[in-house]
Amino acid sequence: MTFFSQHGVEVSIRDVTRSKRDMQRMVEVSGQSLTPTFEFDEFVVADFSVEEFLDEIEQVPEMKRQLGFGDEEDWN
């Protein structure tokens, strides 16, 4: 959460342990039931650390730009 907050990315938190509907949605979009799961349009990263998220977003430059992430040196 701190990482996203520091980069101005507003996220909606859903407690999938308390909502069967939210759990079903997470499994539907990610194919698994582990958290955290990040979804933005067609970009989904499941069960990730910050480093894993950064590796994934780097593979989709358009999504990186849409989310407002700067250069890699700005990530820390």
C-alpha positions in Angstrom: 0.0 0.0 0.0 2.8 2.4 0.8 4.4 1.9 -2.6 1.2 2.7 -4.4 0.5 5.7 -2.2 4.0 7.1 -2.7 3.4 6.9 -6.4 -0.1 8.5 -6.4 -1.8 5.3 -7.5 -5.2 5.1 -5.8 -6.2 1.6 -5.1 -9.5 0.1 -3.9 -9.0 -2.4 -1.1 -11.3 -5.4 -0.9 -11.1 -7.9 1.9 -11.7 -11.1 0.0 -11.8 -13.1 3.2 -15.0 -11.3 4.1 -16.7 -11.1 0.8 -17.5 -14.2 -1.2 -18.4 -12.0 -4.2 -15.0 -10.2 -4.1 -13.2 -13.6 -3.7 -15.0 -14.9 -6.8 -14.1 -11.8 -8.8 -10.4 -12.1 -7.8 -10.3 -15.8 -8.8 -12.1 -14.9 -12.1 -9.6 -12.2 -13.1 -6.4 -13.8 -11.7 -7.0 -17.5 -11.9 -6.0 -17.9 -8.2 -7.0 -17.1 -4.7 -3.8 -15.5 -3.2 -3.4 -11.9 -2.3 -2.6 -9.2 -3.1 -4.1 -9.0 -6.6 -3.9 -5.8 -8.6 -6.3 -5.2 -11.5 -6.4 -2.2 -13.8 -8.2 -2.7 -17.1 -6.7 -5.8 -18.6 -3.5 -5.6 -16.4 -3.6 -8.1 -13.6 -0.8 -9.0 -11.2 -1.5 -11.7 -8.6 0.2 -12.7 -5.4 3.1 -10.3 -5.8 5.7 -8.3 -4.0 6.6 -4.8 -5.0 9.6 -6.1 -7.0 7.3 -8.6 -8.8 4.8 -5.8 -9.6 7.6 -3.6 -11.0 8.8 -6.5 -13.2 5.3 -7.0 -14.5 4.5 -3.3 -15.1 7.8 -2.9 -17.0 6.5 -5.4 -19.5 3.5 -3.2 -20.3 4.8 0.3 -21.0 1.4 1.7 -21.9 -0.1 0.5 -18.6 3.0 1.9 -16.8 2.3 5.3 -18.4 -1.5 5.2 -17.7 -0.8 4.4 -14.0 1.6 7.4 -13.8 4.8 5.5 -12.9 7.9 7.4 -13.8 11.4 6.0 -14.5 12.6 3.0 -12.6 14.9 5.3 -10.6 11.8 7.0 -9.2 10.4 3.8 -7.8 12.3 3.6 -4.5 
